[in-house]
Amino acid sequence: MRLGAWLQPGDVLALEGDLGGGKTTFVQGLVAGWGSAEHVVSPTFVLVNLYRRDDGAPFYHMDAYRLSGPAEALDLDIAAMWEEAPLVVEWADIIAEALPEERLTIRFAWLGELQRTLAFLPTGERPRHLVRRLRAAILRGL
């Protein structure tokens, strides 16, 4: 949830991992931490969900699972989304070429039936800042 509070327009989180790996659950925590009380569901069939805080600020949640590739993401004007608001993309590896180079990739992997591991892979100064801040918060036990 804490990471969600730090997100701002221009921030792109690219989520990668197997089906059922926890991506949507992770986004639920991000949106709550960002300040929206809206119910978060996977946008698998609608492709993009828009959530808003009480102040009206938007947050975009895309699911690229049903897209055939980056061209379809570009047709959805994905750049306008991340320019206006934080953007989190599930199955981001499918449309990687349509995403900005500066992004935070988060890879979800199964450790066991009830355990996952998350690898945070920042590319660019802002994503590196987010990861440093998250690491410091975790180490402080916040």
C-alpha positions as CSV (number, residue, x, y, z in Angstrom):
1,M,0.0,0.0,0.0
2,R,2.8,2.4,0.8
3,L,4.2,2.3,-2.7
4,G,0.7,3.3,-4.0
5,A,0.9,6.5,-1.9
6,W,4.1,7.6,-3.7
7,L,2.8,7.2,-7.2
8,Q,2.3,10.2,-9.5
9,P,1.6,10.9,-13.1
10,G,4.3,9.5,-15.3
11,D,4.9,6.5,-13.1
12,V,4.5,3.2,-14.9
13,L,4.6,-0.1,-13.1
14,A,4.9,-3.1,-15.4
15,L,3.7,-6.3,-13.7
16,E,4.9,-9.7,-15.1
17,G,4.1,-13.2,-13.9
18,D,2.0,-16.3,-14.2
19,L,-1.8,-16.4,-14.1
20,G,-2.9,-16.3,-10.5
21,G,0.4,-14.9,-9.4
22,G,-1.0,-12.1,-7.4
23,K,-0.8,-9.2,-9.8
24,T,-4.4,-7.9,-9.3
25,T,-4.2,-8.4,-5.6
26,F,-1.0,-6.2,-5.6
27,V,-2.9,-3.6,-7.6
28,Q,-5.7,-3.6,-5.0
29,G,-3.1,-2.6,-2.4
30,L,-1.6,0.1,-4.7
31,V,-4.9,1.7,-5.4
32,A,-5.9,1.7,-1.7
33,G,-2.5,3.2,-0.8
34,W,-2.9,5.8,-3.5
35,G,-6.1,6.9,-1.8
36,S,-9.0,5.4,-3.8
37,A,-11.7,3.5,-2.0
38,E,-13.0,2.1,-5.3
39,H,-13.3,-1.7,-5.7
40,V,-10.3,-3.0,-7.9
41,V,-10.9,-5.8,-10.3
42,S,-8.9,-7.2,-13.1
43,P,-9.6,-5.4,-16.4
44,T,-9.0,-8.5,-18.4
45,F,-12.0,-8.0,-20.7
46,V,-12.4,-4.2,-20.6
47,L,-8.6,-3.8,-20.9
48,V,-8.4,-0.6,-18.8
49,N,-10.0,0.4,-15.5
50,L,-9.9,4.0,-14.2
51,Y,-9.9,4.6,-10.5
52,R,-10.3,8.0,-8.8
53,R,-9.4,9.5,-5.5
54,D,-11.8,11.8,-3.7
55,D,-9.9,14.7,-5.2
56,G,-10.7,13.4,-8.7
57,A,-7.1,12.4,-9.5
58,P,-7.0,9.4,-11.9
59,F,-5.2,6.1,-11.7
60,Y,-5.1,3.7,-14.7
61,H,-5.0,-0.1,-14.4
62,M,-4.4,-2.0,-17.7
63,D,-4.5,-5.7,-18.4
64,A,-2.6,-6.6,-21.6
65,Y,-3.4,-10.3,-21.5
66,R,-5.8,-10.1,-24.4
67,L,-3.8,-7.7,-26.5
68,S,-1.9,-9.1,-29.5
69,G,1.1,-6.8,-28.9
70,P,2.4,-3.2,-28.6
71,A,0.4,-1.8,-31.5
72,E,-2.9,-2.5,-29.8
73,A,-1.6,-0.7,-26.7
74,L,-0.6,2.3,-28.7
75,D,-4.1,2.3,-30.3
76,L,-5.5,2.7,-26.8
77,D,-3.3,5.8,-26.4
78,I,-1.4,4.3,-23.6
79,A,1.1,7.2,-23.5
80,A,-1.8,9.6,-22.7
81,M,-2.7,7.4,-19.7
82,W,0.7,7.5,-18.1
83,E,1.1,11.2,-18.8
84,E,-2.1,11.9,-16.9
85,A,-1.9,9.5,-14.1
86,P,0.0,6.6,-12.6
87,L,-0.3,3.5,-14.8
88,V,-0.1,-0.1,-13.7
89,V,0.0,-2.8,-16.5
90,E,-0.6,-6.4,-15.8
91,W,1.0,-8.8,-18.4
92,A,3.3,-5.9,-19.4
93,D,5.7,-8.2,-21.2
94,I,3.1,-8.5,-24.0
95,I,3.3,-4.8,-24.8
96,A,6.8,-4.0,-23.5
97,E,7.7,-2.0,-26.6
98,A,4.8,0.3,-26.1
99,L,5.8,1.2,-22.5
100,P,8.2,4.0,-21.7
101,E,11.8,3.0,-21.1
102,E,11.7,4.5,-17.6
103,R,9.5,2.2,-15.6
104,L,9.4,-0.1,-12.6
105,T,9.0,-3.7,-13.7
106,I,7.8,-6.1,-10.9
107,R,8.1,-9.8,-11.6
108,F,5.9,-12.2,-9.6
109,A,7.0,-15.8,-9.2
110,W,5.6,-18.7,-7.2
111,L,7.7,-20.0,-4.3
112,G,5.1,-22.4,-3.2
113,E,1.3,-22.9,-3.2
114,L,0.8,-19.9,-0.9
115,Q,4.0,-18.0,-1.4
116,R,5.2,-15.6,-4.0
117,T,8.4,-13.6,-4.6
118,L,8.4,-10.2,-6.2
119,A,11.5,-8.8,-8.0
120,F,11.6,-5.0,-8.4
121,L,13.5,-4.0,-11.5
122,P,13.7,-0.2,-11.9
123,T,14.8,1.4,-15.1
124,G,15.4,5.1,-14.8
125,E,15.9,7.6,-12.0
126,R,12.3,7.9,-10.8
127,P,11.7,4.1,-10.6
128,R,15.1,3.7,-8.8
129,H,14.0,6.4,-6.3
130,L,10.7,4.5,-5.7
131,V,12.5,1.2,-5.0
132,R,15.0,2.9,-2.7
133,R,12.2,4.5,-0.8
134,L,10.3,1.2,-0.6
135,R,13.4,-0.6,0.6
136,A,14.0,2.0,3.3
137,A,10.4,1.8,4.5
138,I,10.5,-2.0,4.7
139,L,13.8,-2.0,6.6
140,R,12.3,0.5,9.1
141,G,9.3,-1.8,9.5
142,L,6.8,0.7,8.3
